[in-house]
Amino acid sequence: MLFGAEARARLAALPVVALVLPWRCNLLAPPQDGGSAGPSAVVAKQEAPPQRVSTAPPAVAPARTVTLPEEVVLKAVSAAQPAFLRCWARAQRIDGLASAKVRLHLELDARGKVTSIQSDSESPNLSSCLAVVARQLALPAPGQPAVVDVPLMFR
């Protein structure tokens, strides 16, 4: 180990390299084109509120629905009566039903084709079978959307 004057002499013989790094420490951004200061932690950032985008389909004016005359509905239901009775017999075998009062709500398009069926039956087997038969009903074309309520009683 070197001590004293000898160590200082050797250190003095080494070349000295001075490295100077610029040191900036402030919260302001460097001035840009206009020389104005950028955003600051003191002043809140101003942002435009985000635009809301709706994912719902555009609102379409509801089509006026009509109901078919009772005579027309009775004619179509009486033609399908044997199929409705087969549904009832099947539901009795599977679910053991004694009697049932069922309301079918049918929605028709302008050509008279059944587009939607709702049943208030508690038996899923009876409801699904009645829906299959109801889709085959021969209803006239009303020229615009229509609704039909068909009450059925089984004993």
C-alpha angles and dihedrals in degrees: 000000000000122000137186124342095003093058091047091051093053092047091050090055092059116096114251118228115193116202114190117189121190111244121204122172117172137114096236122095116239113270114272132202098315095039091243120136117253127229117327136201087234096057118056116240113251115221131174112247113258116260113244116233118204118219092192117104114257114277112261121198107256113253115242110251125209133195122235119240115269093240091058092049093047091051092052094044094047089053089054095041096108090054092048089051091051088054089052093049091050092049090050091054095045103033101024094233118177098193138343141195110203131181117202116199110200127189116202132196123226091275094055095254116142109244102170135023129190124183129189094205118129091214113083090198092055093044095052093046093048089050091055091051093044091055088060096052113128101230123166121250107263093193092236136041113298139184128216129190114203117191114203127186122195125188 
